Amino acid sequence: MPAWRPADQPGGILPTWELAVTPTVVISTALATRDFQDVHHDRDAAVRRGGRDIFLNILATTGLVQRYVTDWAGPEARVRGVAVRLGTPCYANDTLTFTGRAAPDARGERVVTVSGRTARGEHVAATVRVSS
């Protein structure tokens, strides 16, 4: 059965996605990835260690990048590779804004460059390879 799939945007630009990173998002994604490091669920511990608040872990960030790309690419898309580079922390109560641009490669896949930013700067820069 055919499924709805978003049309390619001019220049391969993906729609923007804004995520309110609540304390619940930070804690639940840490627990879902079996990360029990206290800086992801204990505000006092995070502050003692130099943070402003609890913050997203790398696995949560990688999952959010993949969700952003696969929500755009549709249910038939297959993630073939992900490379991430972390920047500024994404703390509880931040808004994480994802933007992206897709381009075809020589193998017939799409290479999507993704940026996830908070008010303090770029939290994640990623490259995701997807095929349909």
N, C-alpha and C positions, 0 to 999 in steps of 0.2 A: 504494500500500500504506500503510495507516495506521501512523503511528509513535507510540511512547509519548511522552507529554508530561506534565511534572509538573503536578499539579493546583494551582490557585491557592490560596495560603495565606490564612488569615483576615487581613483587613486589608491584603492585597496584599504581605505581607512575604516576601521571598526568603530562601532558606536561606543561612546564613553559609558563606563559603568562606575557608579559611585557606591561604595560600601561603607556604612556606618559601623566602625569597629568598636562594638560595645565590649565591656568587660566579659560578658557572656560569650561573645565570639572568640575572644582571646583564650579564655579558659577552656571552653568546649573544644576548640580546635587543638589545643595542647593535649588535652586528655584523649581526644580521638586519635592522635598520633603517638600516644603512649609516652608523651614527654612530660615528666613529672618535675622538671626543673622548676624551682620555686619562683623564678623571675617571670614565669608565665601564668602564675595563679595567685601569688602573694605580693600585694602591692608594697608592703613594708620591706620585704626582702629585696624586691626590685629596686626600691629607692636606696636601701643600704648599699647595694652593689653599683650605684651610680645612674640608675635609670630614673626617668620621670614618673613611671607607672609600669604596670605589667605590659608586655609587648608580645606581638606575634612571633611564633617560631618559624624557622625556615621551611618546615614541612607544610605548615598552614599556608604560608605565602606561596609556595609552589603549587599547592592545591587550588588556591584562589586564581593564580595565573592560568592554570589548566581550565578551570571552570569558565573564566572569561572567554578563552579562545573557543572552547567546545560549545558554549552557549551561542556564539556567533556562527560557528562552522556547521552546527546541526548534529542530529543524532547518529548519522552515518560516519561522521569524522572519526578518524583514528589518530591518536597522538603518537607520533613516531620518535619524538625526542624533545627534551626540554633542557635548556641551559639558563640558570638564573645567576644574577649577581646582586647581592644585597647592598643597600645603601643606608640611609637613615632608618632608625627604628620606627616601627608603626605601633604606637601606644594605644591603650584603651582610650576610647572617646575621640580618636582621630577619625577623619574621613579619608578613606583610601580610594583614589580615583584612578581607574585603569583606562589607558588609551592604547591603541594598537594600529599596526599597518601590516597588510598581507601582500605578499608577492609570490608568484609561481617560481619554482626552481626547475632545474634541468631534469629532475626525475618525475616531474608531474605532481609533486607535492606543493604545499603552500608553506612558506616560511613567514611566520608572524612575529614581528618585533613588538614587544609589550613594555609599557612603562606603567608602574604603579607609584603614584605620588601622594604624599601628605602635605600639609601646610609647611613642613620643614624641609621638604625636598623629595628626591627620588628614593623610595623605599626599595623598589626592585626594578631591575632591567632584565628582560628575559627574551629568549628566542625559542619559539615553539614550532616544530615541524609537524604538519598534519596532512593526512591524505583522506580521500573520501572512499 
